[in-house]
Amino acid sequence: MIMINPLSELFKNNQQWATDTEQREPGFFSRLLKQQTPQYLWIGCADSRVPANELVGLLPGELFVHRNVANVVAHSDLNALAVIQYAVDALRVQHIIVVGHSNCGGVKAALNDLRLGLVDNWIRHVKDVRFKHKAWLDHVPAQRRVDALCELNVLEQALNLCYTTVVQDAWTRGQSVVVHGWVYGLHNGLLEDLAMTCACLSDVSAAYDRALAGIHQRYTDAPAERISAESGSDPR
Ligand SMILES: [Zn+2]
């Protein structure tokens, strides 16, 4: 019996891509072999609809990428920390961008208490964000709540990133590294800057407040101060 490789199409596509790339830019692969000098580290969701390089039009060698479910930056995640450390200390990237996306499955699970298995423990990080902002989220119309939490999650994960020893040490020694928080719209393919932009430790608090106020304004009309004053007991 002849076994047909079910993944043969991927190899065929790959051969075509390598040929096209080399034709477009002769010597492309031999140049990349010598070094990579990306200016950006992208920390995004593992969702297949958010292909990092493609949607910002960057080629291999131009974007260092870390992806996980719901673009989480957890202080104890050795995988993410190793990527961040290598990107900052060895590759000396100039920008680190935390990128969430609308209608994120991980965020939806966190919002709706879905039980999916082991991944629930990872999504717990997003649930922490949900409960931190519960009083305000309750004021957001139900149909917009997932996207609101997607944006809040970007903010909180970017904040975590600013508080890693890697980023703090880089800032202390005067290395230029700017942290950003963006969100990608699945419905229109567009990126939006949430204005959580931090180039040094003293930027962090004001950037967070500004970005949070922007989210509050986009999703509700009620002033953020009044809502946070209503914050009750934590239901978890
Ligand atoms: Zn996602």
Boltz pocket constraint, residues with backbone or C-beta under 6 A from the ligand:
constraints:
  - pocket:
      binder: B
      contacts: [[A, 45], [A, 46], [A, 47], [A, 69], [A, 70], [A, 71], [A, 101], [A, 103], [A, 104], [A, 105], [A, 106], [A, 107]]
      max_distance: 6.0
